[in-house]
Each structure stands twice: as C-alpha cells, then as structure tokens.
Amino acid sequence: MIFYRIVLTFLILFGCEQLLAQQSNSITIKGTVIDEKGLPISLANIYCEETFTSISSDVKGNFSLQIPKSYDQVNLRFTYVGLKTATINIKKQNYTTAVSVTLLENSLTLDEIQVNPRNTSNKNSISSIEFDEEAIERVQAFSLMDVLNTLPGKQMTPPNINAPQTLTLRNTLTENSNTFNNSLGIPIIIDGVAISNDANMQSRPIGQRGMSGSALPAPNPAFTADVAFRGIDLREIPVESIEKIEVIQGVASAEYGELTDGAILIERKAGKSPMQFTTNINGGSSNYSLNKGFNLPKNWGGLTTDLNFANSNSNPRDKVQQYNRYGASVRWNTVQFKNFRNKLSIDYSKRVDNSKLDPDDGSQRKYYSRESRMRFSNNSSFRVNSKFLDDINLTLSYSEGNQETYSQYLLNQAMKPYTAKDTTGIYEGTVINGTYMAYEELVGNPVSMSGNLRLTSRFHLGKTNHNLSYGVNSNYSNNGGKGIVLDPERPRFVNLGDQNLRPYSYELIPAMVNSGVYFMDNFNYKLFGKAFNSNFGIRFDSQNGSLSTQPRLNTQVILSKNWNIAVAYGISSKSPTLAHRYPPPSWIDVPLIFAANSNASLYLVYTERIETANENLKPSKSSQAEFTVNYKNDLFSSRINGYFKDNRNGFNTLAVYKPFTLPTYTYQTDPTTGGIIYSPTGRDTTYYNYSYNKMDNSISSYTYGVDWSINFKEIKQINTTVSSSTSYILSRQNNRVLTMTNLTTPIQIGGKYISYALYEPFANDKIHVLTSKLNTTTHIPKLGFVVMTNTDVFWMNHRESQYSEKFQPAIGYLDNQMNQVLFAEGDVNNIPPRDVQLTETTQRIIYANFSMSVAKEISKKIRIAITAYNTWNLHPESSYVNPENGVETITSYNSPLSITGGITIKL
C-alpha cells in the first residue's frame, strides 16, 4: 500500500511539473469567419478535432484558439446555422498566420452537398454516425425517429406519429421487456442536457399487470401513448431546429452516464438566420415549423426562436384517433466576454393523443393522453487558460410537466363482489351493479433536475499530448401527481388477477437522486512509427444506492493515409426509473364468502396489502467491445465495424406466489331479517394460487453484429454518388431467473406437498437479422435539383428457440417457506414436464423496399421536396404450409405507398 501511495504521489508531482510549463508550450491560432458577402459571422462554432475544443466567434467574426505547440497539424471544423460546414487543415509552420474562413449558404446549387449520414471517429466513440443539417432536411421527417430510421440496420418506414416512437439500437429481440430496456438505455442529449424519462409514472400497477401490460390502453392498443419504463417518445422531438445529430451505437466515452445501449447527441441551431417556414404533409399527417435567428444589439449575442405544430389522424375520414404536438423554443447564445460563452434555453412542449367517441361503438369508449412540459437549461463555458486548468463547463437544467391519461368504457354486466379498502384483514366488501360508465385515470407531475460540471486541462508529457477531462454530474427525479385516480363506484376491472385497484398518490413516493464522477484522458502519441489516438476513462456512479464502476477505453491507430483501425471496450449502467423503483402496492383480495338472496348480499373478503417497491433493485448493465477498420482512397471510403454486447440486470417483472392460510366460514339466511349471517367453522384453508408481480433484475441478453458501409465518390459523368451498408445482428436471450409455476394439483416430495415448481427460463430465443441499404444521390447544381433513392434489402430474419427439447423437466420447487430447492443431477421426481412450445419463425423470401425523393430549389429561397416510400407499391408475399396441420400462412411484406410533400421558404 505504501508503494502505491509513493507512486501516486510521484505521478501527481510529475504531472504538476509538466502543467506548470503548459503556458510556454501553447500557441494561439487566430482567424476570422465571414459569409459570402464578406460580412463577419458571429457565434460561428469552431471545433478542433485534435484537442476536442469548441469555441465561438465574436461579434466581429474573430476567434482565437489555444493549442499545444507539439501538434504537427490541426483540423478545424466551422459550422453555422444555414451554412455549409467547412473544415481546414493548418500545418505547424502556419500556426501564427491568421486564417480567414468563408462559409457558403447551404444550397442545392453548391457543387457538393452532404445529404447522407457520415461515419466518424471522435472522442465520443470510434463508431459514431453523424447527420448534418442537409442530411436531416432531406428526410422530410415528422419526428426524430424518421431520421434515425435511415441508420444502418434500421428500416425506413412511412411517417407515423399516431403511435409512440422509442428507439432501439443493436438489438433484434422484440419482446416488450427487451425493447423497453434497450430504449431506456439510450439517452437523448440535447445541447448537453439529457432529456430524462425517469420521473414518468404513467402506469397502472405492475403488481397486477406486469411491466409490459401496465400502460393504460387506447381503444386501439396500437395508439396507446404512455411510455413509462422506456426511453423518450421521439415524436416529441421535431427536427427542424436541429443542426447536427451524432449517434453513438457502441462504447461511449466516460463523460456520458445513465446509458447501456448508446446515445443520441443533438445540437440545435444557434445564430442569425433568415425566417424559415417548413411544412410536410403525408396523408392525414401534417407538420409546420417556423424558425428565426436574431443578432442582439450591444454584443449581447444571438437569439434563436422555433415554433412547431404537428397534427395526425390515423384515419382522415373519421378523425376518431388524433395526435397533436405543439412546441416553442427560445435559445439565447452570448459571447459577450472574450473567455465566456453562455447558452440559455427555454422550451415548451405539449402532446395530445386523443381517441374520440365513435358513434358506432356501443361501449362508448373514449381515451386521451395529454402532457405539457416546460424545460429550462443553461450551459456556461469559461476559458481559464491557467497553469492547471483550461476550460470549465457547467450545465444546469430543470424540467416540469403535467400528465393526464384517461380511459372510459360503458359496462353492462352482472352484479359483482368488489372491494377497494386500503387495509389488511378480513372484512365485508360490497356488491356493485354491473351497469355503469367505468373509467381509469392517471395524473402525473414529473419533475427532473440535473447538473453537470466538467473541467478540462490540456498538457503534454514528453511527446504525448493529453486532453484531460474530469467532472461530476447529478440528476434528480420526482413526481408529485395525484397518481391513480379512482371512483370506487365505477371500477373498470373487478377482481382482475384476484386484485382490485385502489387510489394511490405519487406524492407518497420519495425523490430519487443519482450522481456520478468521471475522469477521462484523450491523448495522442506515436508508437512503432504509427500515430495513436487513445481515450481512457472511468466513471463511478451512485444509482439507487448501488455504486457502479465503469471503465471506458478506446484506441485508434493510423496505419497509413489509407488505413486506420480502432478498438474499444466499456462498461455502462442505467439506474431504474421511479416507475421501476416505486410502483404502487398490490392488494390481493381472497374471497371467503359471496352469497346473495332476494333481500341481501354478502361479500366476505380477506385483503393483504403487499409493497412492491424493490429497494434492492440494481442498475441495468452493459459490457461492450467493438472494433473498426477504415479504408479510403480517391474512389471510395469504407468502414467495417464488429461488436459484442452483454446486457444484464435488465428490468422486468416476475410473478411472486404467496400462499394464504385463512379461516373457513359458513353462512345462512336470517329467517327474521332476511339478511345473511356468517360464522367461522374453526377450520383453516390454505390457498396456493395467488400471486402478484414484482420488479426485478431478470433480463439478460447477448448481441453480436457486423456493419459494413461503403461510400463512393461522385461519378462526375452522371453527377451521382452511391453508398451502401450491410448489417448482420444476432441477439440471444440469456435470462438466468428461473420460471415459477403454480401446480394445479399439489405433488408430494419427501413426504411434503409442494405447490410451486421451478423450470428453466421460459423465454430463451435467438434472432438473426441481415439487412442492406443502397442509396444513390444524383445532384445537378446548375438546376438546384437532386434525386435520391433508398433501397432497403431484407435478406434474413430468423427466430428460433435455444432449447432443443420441447418438453422440459422441472429443476426444483419451492418449499413451504417459499425457499428454492433444486434437484441434484439424476434426481427423479413426479412433477409434470413443461411444454415450452419451441418457437421457430423465418422470413421465407428475400425482398426489398424502394423509396425515392426529389428536391428542387428556387432562387435559394424556396425548396420543394417529395418523398415516395415504397415508390412502386410492391407487396411481395410468401406462403408456408404447416406440415403438422396443413394450414397455409401467407405473409405480405412492405407497407403501402406513402407520399410526403413538403416546402421550405426562407424569408
């Protein structure tokens, strides 16, 4: 231990000695950013790819960037809203020469345009994919999901904002439990602030319905709007205000916490820009946005405003099911002081999912889900340039929303025994009339706060350049809503699963705070004559009382001007949300007597309140490893990315069986009053068939995959570029929690009767998926005209069970104290085997989907675009005859032709 302390002290002292020399080993690059007219551009973003430093130009377009003298060259990337991104390379001998960079207006009349996402490797990930403003605009998206569906391995689909859209990455498992966990582990980070869904509790009790069935459903379940237990609903993020999207699918840097399956980094537009109106229309859906950027007087920076409205009807003829989205945003960017810049954002959003009364529906079903939210965030950056510290970045955010979900149903049923008392014990319930307007209602008030402090130091040790980042972050989640609102006279369901709902306020739930610290060093050096860029980092997160240690490592090697390779490994974790951690209790109602005559009725019931909150719930975790091989020459560039992902401790609900030993009663009619009287018999009865659901860390899976992309340079003769990508993904369930089953008839083992058998996990499948994308872009600059095609090819989609035997023996049981007892190998028992119903489904044909987009620009002010999904309206079919029963199954592929028309006007 003393030795390690000595070594650590030496390293600190040595590092400080080098830091003291930092100022003398730095140099400042200066320059100016101007537009086509020679006018200075204020608030242009300048990013240095070598030091990972981002700065802004001042009101005169000037900038100054400090870099270590030891760099032989640097690459600076200049971006500004509405202008084409420019990248320049500056050699060491030119560091002291002022540079002037001209940014051109984004236009289809430019000789080169970037309308497809591009592969990139940076400090965030070795396998990132980036969309710039032009690539986003060409999609004609109604939501962020439409843009992300163009990623390799994803399927382009027609716009549909009538149903929630949550993202999954590098996963083929389709069960709700898997998709819920995958989407929850993908944070959406906008302007440095993670948009949290941790305070969302819009859910019926999991104890009664489990996690997958807990959402309050719409009359058409496909339009159920609430997304508790999952990631953010991407319908709520319009894209017209977005300047850049970076998709991290693999190992993220240690700066990012609360994730398991990647991250989406979004930068929104900032700076002076003309007023822009954009609309897209597709069938019963329409989207309208208005954006404008201003320069404020007296060096007070710039103001950017956005307005958005979207409306969608699943069936435009009757307009029974409707979705509306309203949004407004104001962002104030300032570089009033030389070494300080600030970005204040105020966002308002409102969503309404509404299923109106259908005049032809005798049950008078009605449903709506409403949410409004205000979000305040502020990002401050300080350039310190001291001996020990270069930059300080502080991000703070506060978000509060109001949620209401309501469903009604006219019931016409027989009288039913019912109880809604929040108690434990034996008592008399009620008998309710079976004809009434039943309803369910959930009211939430989610509140989220977060803070992130990041410090950066740049220095060099010997010939190695270091960019050290370290920081602390914390997030707070709470929900003060009314929760489950219930009228005991009008319950929607009675004795469902031997449980009945009770009113439950979310105000009873404590707040949840998760915090973390991280250390990360980006450094470049030469080894064996090759240039290396490495990122070594580690996070320590406190999540629901658990300490999670997460190392993240990646290294890129520049082999030559044509070849480079990279490898990465990392562990990451995601804390449970409030809905996972603090679900409402379960109330199990055991009927003891239900009797009725012409004068009276009696419902004698035993209720036990069971707390389903799981204080021992651990964070879900993911371990990932990936590699990339990149090649480029004068004709094309290509990247192969292989990866492995081990997801474990995922959240899901498990059935928990609970036996009840209760007194037996007898009853009779009182001949005088006609009432029903009862008395105990003195005997007890044990009930074994009652259960409830509890949240647990029971989901695990492995995923293996390979992505190969290739991008060809423009074929000048036909003004066309071609790109393609192919993705293979294999995901397999690896659940380790045994399945517990209640036996209809108790079985005697070792002289004692047992009622619960244990089997291997029921879900144990694997799914292979192989897809390709082929994109072409034909661009005629003189006409301001572009034609883009996208072809999705579906080679394989095969699902099969990992079990080889259809019938499986029990591997154990629960004893009378509900403890697990596992059989030794070779033990013989008389528990009946379980039929696991081996699954095997396969895509029986290879098919494709072709889509086309055209865009025409007029005078750089008006752009008209049309996209036709499934342009030829082809629907290939496959036929399969089951050899066991002779039943033929015909499967049709591809959604119908869907056309989106849009126009953008700059004023």
PyMOL commands that set and color helices and strands:
alter all, ss='L'
color gray80, all
select helices_A, chain A and resi 2-20+23-25+92-94+133-137+144-148+176-184+206-209+221-223+234-236+506-508+578-581+716-718+781-783
alter helices_A, ss='H'
color red, helices_A
select strands_A, chain A and resi 26-34+45-48+53-56+62-68+73-79+86-91+99-102+118-120+128-132+188-190+193-195+242-248+263-268+273-282+285-295+302-313+321-337+340-355+366-383+391-412+416-418+425-428+430-432+435-444+446-461+464-479+483-485+512-527+530-543+546-558+563-574+586-596+601-610+620-632+636-657+660-669+676-687+691-712+720-733+739-749+752-759+765-780+785-801+807-808+812-814+820-822+834-835+840-842+847-858+862-869+877-881+888-892+898-906
alter strands_A, ss='S'
color yellow, strands_A
deselect
rebuild
show_as cartoon
